[in-house]
Amino acid sequence: MKILHNIAQLATCRAEGGQGDIHAISDAAMVWDDGVIEWVGPEKQLPAEYRPAERLDAGGRLVVPGLVDCHTHLAFAGWRADEFEQRIRGRGYLEIARDGGGIRSTVRQTRAAAEADLLQRAAGFLQQMLALGVTTVECKSGYGLDLDAELKLLRVYRRLAKEQPVRLAPTFLGAHIIPPEFRDNRVAYVDLLVERMIPAVAQEELAVCCDVFVEDSAFSIAEARRILRAGQGSGMAAKLHADQLTSCGGAELAAELGALSADHLEHISQSGIEAMAAKGVVAVSLPLASLYLGQTAMPARRLIEGGVAVAVATDFNPGSAPSFHLPLALTLACTCSA
């Protein structure tokens, strides 16, 4: 048993209250044993039974619960630094993607990468994230876009969950974009997702969520609805990349399906805000992606005032958000959101 004492403020972040309430305890102490918190409260009220425990000095600092990064693309091969240069020279995200860059570029590299190499690289990222205070990470597939490569990525996450201390929540994102080999037959790829890939992921219990990138350059509302319903039927909760580049009804679909979250939302409509509020869908702000793509950030204040809970994540990926620095993302969310 151990005691962390001399805590200036201890944030407890209880369920009651508003999004800005951290329920801070001043001059606090915390007791834990074998990974389980036994007691928190003002240090002067520390129960006698805990006083003989080993003491660790917090040095008068703020202590918060472990941070949660609820949107990352953790396992991938390569980087896309050249695209950053192209964007600052004036080329748009969609223009780069149409020329074979963007997600397609990472898919080519990730398909060619060995599982062991992906595992080692992602483990290194997690060690650095943990040093920033991140203790839970949602991690998406989506850079394989065929059955074997998607399973490879999700198996990497399963191994990481067993071998390192950060808690992982794996998400199947086979519906990231239409892969090049299905460019002229997108119906066949949606069929593949629904009839083979989702059942295979479910059979191995490799993912807790199913995600779709809903956008003019990715999947339509009708396609996303079919894919996400198949995921829900296989026991995976729904998540959406929604309304990032255009206002295309992604937020409304998230509400219709009772999704856990709709993420990005830089171009969310007022009807989307109202629908998400009514169904309790969480909005996830990804300000690092907005920064790197030169976009106006998600209108977080409108969402909060409309009754939508807002979370912040990094969208860590090799192209549009090449950073896992969640504290920076939190700062940007506070300073750049409308």
Order of alpha helices (4+ residues) and beta strands (2+ residues): beta-beta-beta-beta-beta-alpha-alpha-alpha-alpha-beta-alpha-beta-alpha-alpha-beta-alpha-beta-alpha-beta-alpha-beta-alpha-alpha-beta-alpha
